[in-house]
Amino acid sequence: MQRRPAAGRPSGTDGSDFSYRMVVEPKYVKVGVGKARLKIIMLLQVLVQLIGVLFVFLYSPNEGVINPFTIFAVVYGAVVFALGELGRRRSHVDLLQVYNGLAAFSTMISVLDTGRVYKQWMLSKEPEYLFWNSTSADVYYYCHMLLGLLVSFTKAYIVFDLVTHMSPSKKNE
């Protein structure tokens, strides 16, 4: 029968395996770093979608009319985010790969919906006031589009890298 030492060290060790226990395989370190990066990029993706929704509500051509396509884009983005978060937390490679494809589609929907609203808003303005009133909307729309594409490409790279490190190595098979 083993006694529990008062020092708090696990039973059955004499301390000689300390250096062995402190070494973490680099693959697992890369997975941990990748999961942290993915969490940040997922939050940025949610921010990009919220910026798109804000644009749709700020510059809508029909005041008081909520577009069902916008609602679909928001709900779809929330479902994709939940799926990605589940895959990230549980380290499921298949869920992360599905998330990667669906999130690209979600970003595309968000950017296209913002572009559609932007075009309708531009067409609804009078020509003589178009230049003076559209500069903030132009900057807002193009920043949203570029930020969405940047986040989408970065996310695709991070997920691919994370899935590569989570998958078993081919030389062991």
Secondary structure as GFF3:
##gff-version 3
##sequence-region A 1 173
A	DSSP	alpha_helix	18	21	.	.	.	ID=ss1
A	DSSP	alpha_helix	26	58	.	.	.	ID=ss2
A	DSSP	alpha_helix	68	90	.	.	.	ID=ss3
A	DSSP	alpha_helix	93	124	.	.	.	ID=ss4
A	DSSP	three_ten_helix	127	129	.	.	.	ID=ss5
A	DSSP	alpha_helix	130	166	.	.	.	ID=ss6
A	DSSP	three_ten_helix	170	172	.	.	.	ID=ss7
###
